[in-house]
Amino acid sequence: MTRKQKRLTVIGGAMAFLMLASGLTLYALGQKTSYFYMPAELQTAKLEPGQRIRLGGLVAAGSIVRGEGTQVAFAVTDQVHTVKVSYSGILPDLFREEQGVVTEGTVGPGGVFIADSVLAKHDENYMPKEVADGLKATGLWQHTE
Amino acid sequence: MIVEAGHFALVLAFVLAVVQFAVPLIGTRTGDDRLMAVAAPVTIAGFALTALSFAALTMAYVQSDFSVVNVWENSHSLKPMLYKVTGVWGNHEGSMLLWVLILTFFGALVAWFGSNLPASLRANVLSVQGLVGAAFLLFVLATSNPFARIETPPFEGRDLNPILQDIGLAIHPPLLYLGYVGFSVCFSFAVAALIEGRIDAAWARWVRPWTLAAWVFLTGGIAMGSYWAYYELGWGGWWFWDPVENASFLPWLSGTALLHSAIVMEKRSALKIWTLLLAILTFSLSLLGTFLVRSGVLTSVHAFATDPTRGLFILFILMLFIGGSLSLFALRASSLTQGGLFQPISREGALVLNNLFLTTATATVLIGTLYPLLVEAVTGDKISVGAPFFNMTFVPLALPLLIAVPFGPLLAWKRGDLYAVTQRLYAALGGALLTVLIALFFVDGMGVLAAFGVGVATWLVLGALTDLALKAGIGSVTTAVAWRRFRGLPRSVFGTALAHLGLGLTTLGIVAVTSLDVEEIAVMKPGDTLAVANYTLRFEEMTPFQGPNFTSDKARFTYINAWGRELGEVISSKRLYTARQMPTTEAGIVTRGLSQLYVSIGDPTADGGIVVRAWWKPLVLLIWLGGLVMMIGGTVSLLDRRLRVGAPAARKAKPKVLTPAETPAQ
């Protein structure tokens, strides 16, 4: 092989590798990302059965009900629409009524959102950005401080 | 008074940083030696002033001076002394001050140890360092002043976020910042080389120690952060592919690539332009990380008080430095001379492969991290990119790289023989295949992919050992000769082997925990038992406890092995920090060998029990021990005679260590 051919082989190999990697990335971006919804948006959203999404909003006052064992039910609200959520496990330390929350999971039968994770916060003043934006968009945002 | 002195010192440090930027640069432009000589003393003075300012803030914390807003917001008179001190950087303002302190510290190190550098290069490096420092000092002074006072001082502080009241805060941020900011030196060297339009192998030799040092710190910072999140958050996870984690992982990936390409540049003076670009990119990613963490534009589980308006300022700095340095790169890179040639199958080729994979992986993680911002800007949809994305893209990219690692150090420079190298790795390959079989047939619950992962990890470990054994000539010469050769190996050879070995250990830990961990969740009342893998947990009792600034409920468990022997206690608790009325969970962790039993408790249930979540985490400690071994490897390599900071620059007479293939018959 001449030098030029050799160089072309190397560049060709690298290109093929990069294309493979970009293909993989694009595919994963299509498949493995989840959309974020506020309760109002969830009413009109077209979801495939079993599609993973994130649901965010405020934990509705008085909605937390502890059931059998590790089961817990609560509702996420944007003050207009409310979605019931069921979750099994330990809730984050800063999970409280009327606080911002982001949950991840799927919409189950009867419109109950079955969450498999509840995103925790580390800081009591911290509001997940999506929730803050969603509340601002509906004009229901009140600064907590 | 002390506080005002600290503030004033910081203003002076800013002024000196501007001087440090402008005067030496004019000096190198006009060829005036006196102006260039200004750089070093000004840099050191700037560091001293920043240190003074930092000390003043620390003093305010130690004395619980609540007339300072920052102290009032983040401290409490009852807080243990350790957390009073570490609380200095447990908030936005103080943390940025620490950032700047470390930046000026690295500048001062260059000024101290750079006496062997050509005068103009040193002046340019310090000048660039000065510009970075000036930008961030201005940021602290203008938007994040930690010295602001309150008119009527409150009697008591609001306490530090309880999650931060941990020894982790003492170690993690300083290490991480030493890593992030350490790459600023590589950046300054790269920009200085572009300003001068000249770059050679000596440049790579000067840059490598800085890259190595920053890399060692960053490795430590990430490993420490991971372990801290693991034990503090109480969910048993050690890596969440969270934006804040990715922010630290990105410069690590590209820094690792830089470390390897700088070797090629130093040894073979090839890949010069690429190395320069990587140096710029690595620090750019550090800046991006700082921006992502401080601005809170991405939802993160690790986000602490963030402020979008300040984020905008950092974004501006980010664009100035990334845009500026890349423009300079575009203008000047073509004028740099090309280096030595090599065959695709060679040490250089292996290092290029390493760079190809690492930079692609960096790009993938970067895309995944920023994609939500992009989508929101374009379509307004809010999406999240989580672990499934990264597992799908990063893991397939990392695996071939891991498999290729043991080949690299064994290949000869310029032209290597892949077949011969494979033959020398037969033992390692055999060992790896054997562990795959053992894992597949003798370990319960081990899937094919996981067994393959164990094989890759073993391959890395044995490959690193093979490298050392072959370079010492074990097996081909007498033991005495081999031992003498082994001791005579350059430290960088040990460094490489240790770093690769550490990588293998971390891989093994990750594979074991991902495939074999056992999670149990149950509601327990005193006397109840819960089986977790081969252990049984018995819930004994809940006892109240009064800490210095918190109250807590401690749940005491006894853990029992498979033969019914009681081995000891695990205590997991819920704390309530009184000043902020903020609850935290303290996981109970028992270490058995390299594995851990991890117990965390939740809220009480209606019928008087508590929710208990327990994990068996096999070989989990290897994840961080591997990181530690990588750090040791980096440090050993840093101590190599060749790289010793301050050693005479031009020296060629290094005794060349022959690999057995090259050794003439003895």
Interface residues (C-beta under 8 A of the other chain):
Chain A: R3 K6 T9 V10 A14 F17 L18 A21 L24 T25 Y27 A28 L29 Q31 K32 T33 S34 Y35 F36 Y37 R54 R66 G69 T70 S88 G89 I90 L91 D93 L94 V102 E104 L119 A120 K121 H122 D123 E124 N125 Y126 P128 K129 E130 D133 G134
Chain B: N161 I163 L233 G234 W235 G296 V297 L298 T299 V301 H302 A303 F304 A305 T306 L341 Q343 P344 L356 T360 A363 T364 I367 G368 Y371 P372 D381 K382 I383 S384 V385 G386 P388 F389 M392 T393 P396 L397 I521 A522 V523 K574 R580 M582 P583 T584 T585 S600 I601 G602 D603 T605 A606 V611 R613
